[in-house]
Amino acid sequence: MKIKSTITLLFIFILLSSFNKKQGPPPLLPNVILIVADDLGYGDVSCYGQTKFHTPNIDQLAKEGMLFTQHYAGAPVCAPSRCALLTGRHTGHASIRGNRKTNKEGDYPLPEADVTIQQMFQKEGYTTGMFGKWGLGYPGSSGDVINKGTDFFFGYYGHLAAHNYYPEYLWNNDDKFFINKNNHYSNNVYAPALIQDSVLTFIERNKNRPFFLYLPTTIPHAELAAPESYMSKYKDKFGEEQPYKGIKTIKVATRFGAYDAQKSPKAAFAAMINVLDDQVGQMIAKLKEEGIYDNTIIIFTSDNGPHKEGGAAPDYFNSNGGLRGYKRDLYEGGIRVPLIMSWPGKIKSGKSDFISANWDLMPTFADIIHTEPLKNVDGVSLYSVIFDQLDLQMQHPYLYWEFHEEGGKQAIREGKWKAIKLNVMHSAKTRIELYDLEKDVSETKDVSGQYPEILKHMIELMRKAHTFNAAFKF
């Protein structure tokens, strides 16, 4: 009898425990803001070494959160880099591996089967917003931003349109939002400011529900342009400037995609990053005003290394942080980018030298919001890095990139070793270089002749990492 009573009481206790777990309030889901700058180099913010101008708001994020020193973009140009970031697959497996144009207003689209970060968040009950440059499909395509998990979209569909900072229209979901004050080459309404207004409104309207805010800003990609209130801070600061002759000089019939003229390109570049930094500060202030800052994760990164277009001077600003290469290179300067992750009181503050890439963000987010990670992704979750559980952290076996312009390029990093294959599409010109990044992070000394077995191993890894893609093939 006593045994029966004990069993009955134990059963009731288990039942009540189960009931309480089911009926209790769900854990508070964090908001997530992902900021992706356009062509911002490893050395283009002051917490990564920039000295010619300062980025106090971005620096504050780094101070409160974690700054990664060995983080990589998905590719050295826009579309494949964003595809890798949003789908969690490197360019050897990704659907989009280059900046491929279409005859539509927008770029080669993500296929229907690809699942994005936005769709993952949407499935978990998040409201999703995307503000800035999409670049992964045109309106009505399988890669339409609305079809890929976005509830609210305001910005540019394609790369060409996003070259211009004073456009005649932007897209508001699937409708054109005309900016009449910018007609006929009039530079009256600065698109990043208009987009920022939408960002702050999105935060305010969704403060009482979990949201994912994806902000692929166009700053600091060419053209080089900023409002006069910002330009005036930097004019004459960098000495006599060499003007850039753009479309207003050569009188092209339309500005769509072509870069505007700029009398002071260095001042404009610094002013643009000043705009970006101020916008980060405005978002932080808005989150605090709405009482949700402490429950919001902010991630800041870039899509590739610094550009040399529109009059830009990356060498003058040391935009690649002393690394070799620029945008379109698979040397470190073309693909190593900033990564800052901040969540007050949660993410450990400090620096991490963990070797990571933007395709790690999807599995990291999956762990943070406690959802099942997607299958067939190349990323590893950075959860244990940012929450100081390094003994549990999974390492990358290697990182891989391929690039389908300039004769074709491949690169692979395994530990301290980095191999780069050039002129992949032209066998007579193909060459392979090997670098020891621990001793030579600037990739000045090719040691392929000294380590033939390591080189052979790296070539085999490249072969395994590359899968066939009919739209983007070597």
Secondary structure, 3 states (H helix, E strand, C coil): CHHHHHHHHHHHHHHHHHHHHHHCCCCCCCEEEEEEECCCCCCCCHHHCCCCCCCHHHHHHHHHCEEECCEECCCCCHHHHHHHHHHCCCCCCCCCCCCCECCCCCECCCCCCCCCHHHHHHHCCCEEEEEEECCCCCCCCCCCHHHHCCCEEEEECCCCHHHCCCCCEEEECCEEEECHHHCCCCCCCCHHHHHHHHHHHHHHHCCCCCEEEEECCCCCCCCCCCCHHHHHHHCCCCCCCCCECCHHHHCCCCCCCCCCCECCHHHHHHHHHHHHHHHHHHHHHHHHHCCCHHHEEEEEEECCCCCCCCCCCCCCCCCCCCCCCCCCCCCHHHHECCEEEECCCCCCCEEECCCEEHHHHHHHHHHHCCCCCCCCCCCCCCHHHHCCCHHHCCCCCCEEEEECCCCCEEEEEECCEEEEEECCCCCCCCEEEEEECCCCCCCCCCCCCCCHHHHHHHHHHHHHHCCCCCCCCC
